[in-house]
Amino acid sequence: MPVQVYSFYIFDRHTECIYSKLWISPPRPPSLTGRSAADLPPSSTSTGGLTSPPGPHDPRRGGGVVAATNENVARAEQQQARRTRRAGDDAKLIFGTVFSLRNMTRKLGGDDDAFISFRTGQYKMHYYETLTNLRFAMLTEPGAPSMRNVLHQIYINLWVEYVVKNPLSPVEHKGGEGVRNEMFELGLDRFIRGLM
């Protein structure tokens, strides 16, 4: 049965996200999909009867194509910066959720109980922790079966083979250094796409 995998995260023992990959964005609830006036381009927002400054293709503005190109480059850079910040924020939220639920599970059930997954109406988060405190988290569709074995296979067959056994890979992965090697990324992508 194919499973929709939204994203995948690896956290090190220092709680830093050392790897993340997004395949499909999880669906947003209807209340979050509406666009506010701040999200719309300047030409789409109401100015209340005031005249707006000339746009990039307005004949009143000099430099036409050059100004439009520079504006497009600046807009693309801003969007990339927003995506990077959002990805970092998502990773922090994922780790905070995992940390809180794992601690709550251990306090309520004892040290033998393990946090495996939890589900919302939008996604299901699967969790796997190694003996070396590497934490693997995967977001899938809500109806997905347990992916604990899948996360274990990613650890054994991909992480250990392509990252741990790589003599050029550092022991500590500050900022994800050493994790982003081509064999690991290709193997992970092929493995996840095989599930979908």
N, C-alpha and C positions, 0 to 999 in steps of 0.2 A: 504494500500500500504506500503510495507516494506521500511524503510529508513536506509541507511548506516550512522551510527553515528561513527565519528572518535574519538572525545575526548570531555571532559567536564571539566570545570574549575569553581571554586568558589573563589571570591575575597572578602576580608572583607573591612570595611570602611577605613582601613589604607592602602589600595591598595596592600595588601600582598595576594599572592595566598595561601589559606588555604586548598584547596583540588584540586586535578587533577586526572583524570582517562583517560587512553588511551585504546580504544577498537580496532580500526583499524587505521593503519597509513594512512594519506591522500596520494594520489598518488603524486609523485614528477614529475615536468616537465622534459622532456627528457634532457634538458641541465644540470640538476642537478643529473641525475642518472648515468652518466659516472664516472668511477673510475679513479682517478689519481694514479700516481706511488707511492705517499705517502700513499695511502689507501691500496695498495697491500702488502701481506706478504713479508718479506725480500727475500724469495726464488724465488718470482715471478718478482722482479725488476732486471733490468740489472745492472751489476757491471762494465761494460766497460772493460772486459778482466781481471780484478783483481780477485784474488782468495778470496772467502769470508771465514770468520771464520767458524769453524765447527758448524753445526746445532745441534739441541737437540738430534737427533737420529744418528748422524754421528759417526762412530767408532773411529775417531780421538779425540773425546771428551770423557772425563771420566764421569762416573755417569749416563749415558744413561737415564733410566726410571725416576730416582729421579729428574734429571735436567729438563726433559720434564714435569713432574708433577708440579714442582715449577714454571716453565715458563707458563704452562697453568693456574695455579691459579693466577699468576701475571697478565696475559693477561685478564682473566675474571674480576679481580678487576678493571683493567683499563677500560674495556668496561662498567662496571657498573657505574664507576665514570663519564665516558663520557655521558652515558644515563641520569644520574641524572643532570649533568650540562645542557645538551640539554633540558631536561624537564623544568628546571628552566628558561632557556633562552626562551623557547617557551611560558611559562606562562607570562614572562615579555613582550614579543612581543604581545601576545594576549591582555594583559591589556592596553598596550600603544595604540594599534589599537582601542580598545573599547573607551578608554578615549578621544582620538583625534576625532573619529567619533561622539561620543556623544556630545562633546563640539561644534563641527562644526554644527551638527544638531540643537542644541539649539540656536546658534548664528544666523543661517540662517532662522530658522522657528519659533523661539520664544520658551518660556518655555513650551508651551503646546505640542510641537512636541517631539516625542520620537524616539530614535534610536532603531530599532527592529532587523535588520539583514543587512548583505551585502554579496554579492556573487562574487567569482572570478571563473576562469575556473577550479580550482582544488577543491574548497570547498565553503561552505556557513556557515557564522558565525551567530548564533542566540544569542540574548542578552536579559536578563531580569534583572531589578534592583528593589530591594524591598525598602520599605519606610525606612528601617534601613540601607540603603546603602550597602547591600550585593549584589554582582553582579554575576550572573550566565551566563556563556558563553558556547555554544556548537558548535562544528564543525561537519558538516554533508556533505553529497554529495551535489553538486551544485544544483541539481534539486529538492531538498527536499522542501516540503511546510513549511510554517511558524511553528516554534517550540515554539513560545512564550507561548502557553497554556501548552505544555509539561514542559517547564522550570518552569512555575507557579505551576504545579502539583508536580514537584520535590520539590519545596520550601514548599508548603503546606503539602503534604502527607509524605514526607521523612525528609526534613530538620527540620521542626518544630516538627514533632513527635519523631524523634530519636536523634536529637542533642539539640534543644532548650529545650525540656521537660525532657531531661536527667539530673537528679540532680547531677551527677558526672562530667558533661561537664562544662568547664570553660566558663565565659561570653566572654572573649577575647580568640581567638584561635591562639596564637602565634605559628608559625611553623606548624599549622594544628593540634595542640594538642586538643583532644576532638572531632574532626571531624571524625577521623578514628575509628569509632566504628563499630562493626560487623553488627549490624542491619541496619545502614544507608548504608553501603557498599553493603550488600546483597540485600537490597531493591532497591538501585539505579541500580545495575547490572541487577537484574531481570526486572525492569521497562524498562531499555534501550534495553535489549535483546528482550523484548516483541515488541519493535518498529521495530526491524531489521528483 
